[in-house]
Structure formats: structure tokens, C-alpha cells
Amino acid sequence: MHVLLVGYGSMGGALLKGWEAFCNVTIVDPFKQGCAKSVDELPTSYSPNVIVIAVKPQMLAQVMPAYAKFQDALFISIAAGIPSRRYTQWLGEKVRLSRVMPNLPVIVSQGASAYVLNENCTNDDDTIVSTLFEKVGIIEKLANEEMFDAVTALSGSGPAYVYYLCECLEQAAIELGLDQDLAMRFSRQTIIGAAATLKELPASAEELRVNVTSKGGTTEAALGVLMGNNNLQNLFSNALKSAHKRAHELAI
């Protein structure tokens, strides 16, 4: 499979790491050494099977029209917020397009990706999208494109929430007297270990939390702060609503 990757930022690079073993990938990025600077630098005979658009949403209107000549390719966009109808304006009404929302853990083949296909796509296109993203984690087909902003707020932006949680745990541990190296290693491993139990054990997140929380113990004392007045739930609800709102704004 010949894949043209347009954009080699953090997400483009993460996907490439998971795909390069079984795809022939060509990269276009004006800011990266060793890549074609633009579509005009590609051989005139070049004809990719799949074009993955991994540029910033704000750049799409400037970048996309140059790729309209690849009418036989399946286009996969991982740009947040930009609806399918915008791509038909740039690439033509007959474009075969899949929107996919992956997240950064695809770099270690632990991503969570959701996708939709436009009406021009075939069953083979569905298989291609599923195959590509199963190589880098799990993938789920959404019932409709309107669900995309919610997925973006949850899993698309979600890794950053976890990284910030790790930062906060590390800083709190330092304030309790641990040195920075120990605080960093134990904060990371605590999150890694908890995530592994969520993946490997059949219990729900609530059941696991209850199992760790002894009556009158240290965990209960900490959760009293986090869960009191629904503090943390309200914080996350407001955070996801803000991300959801921003994704919707990008589509306008």
C-alpha cells in the first residue's frame, strides 16, 4: 500500500512509526528535512492509494486544493473539527474521505481512534481505514459525524489530561518531601499500573476504585477531597465541554 502522509508533526510522526513496517510511506512537509517540501516535488507518475492529511486544521484551506488531482486515492483526515463537507469544497464532490480522530498513544500502538466514511467510500475503503489504525491501537466506527467533537474532547485531547495529572501528582509528592526523580518515577508508574489494571481486569473503573479504598484509610481521605461536592467530576465535565466547544468552532 502506497501512503502519502501530508504533515509530519507529532501525530503524523506517531502514525508513521506504526505504519512504516507494512506500508510504503511518502511524506510531504515543508518544515522537515528529508521530506518533499510540497506536492509539486513528487514525481509526476506518483499515485498513492491513500493520502493521510495530518496538518493543522487552520492550514487545510491553504494545503488541500493541491491534492485534488489525486482523484483515485482514499483521503484520510485526522484534523480535529473540520467536517467532511469542507473537503468536498477543496477536493471535489466525488472525493472518497474518511475522518479519523486518533490520539498520541498510537506512537506506542496503544491509540484510541474513531472514524467515519463519507458516502463515496467503498467497503474496501472501510477495510483500509480499519486495518491502518488497528496497527496502532483500537478503532471504532461512529454512527454519525456529529459524534466526532465528543470523541475529540475525550480521547483526542485526553492523553494531555493524563499527562497533566502525572505532573500534578509529581509536584504534590515533591511538596510532601520526595525528591524529584522518585516523585517522577512513582507518579508515572502509578498511572501506568492503574491503566494496565483497567485494560487487563474485567472490573469497572468504579469497582477498582472501591477495591483500593479502605474504610477510614488514606485513599478514602484523598478521595474525600477529589470527590467532595463532585469536585473532580465537575472539573472534567467542564474541561471536556470546553474542548467540545472548540472542536465545534473549528468546523465553522
C-alpha angles and dihedrals in degrees: 000000000000111000124187110204112201107197127023103206125127095298096040090050091047092054093046091057090058097042107039093085094063106019134065099232126193118189131212115192125139093207102049126083116237094025130104106265094216142355088265090069093061118100112268089237094053112121116174123201092213132024115199114200109209102159126119113279091241090059099052099090089055097043108036105066091066089064097054089097090072095079095155095056129096108235119215116189122195094178113128120239101003110121125219093252090067091059092055088058091055102033105027136263094280097056116132104224138177122186113209129183109201126166135223097266087076082087088073094033091256099107129138110217131177125192147183131193127217122235093265094062123104133216087259089057090052089053092049093053093046092048095049095050097039085065089065104036137300125335131196128192112227123223091230142358093249088076092063098087091055092050089048090054092047112037102006094059095019100094089062089056090054093046089052090049087055090051091051094049091049093051093046090051091051089052088055090056106267117135117250097252094051092043091051096047095046094044091053095044092048090057093042092050094046090049090051092054090050089054100041105035124070094222121106121249089255093052092050091050092051091048091056094046114086118195109263092001136126096269091053089051092053094044089051087067096041097042100032111117086001086284101161095036091053090048093052093043090054092045094053091045089054092050090046091051092050092049089052091049091054089057094059 
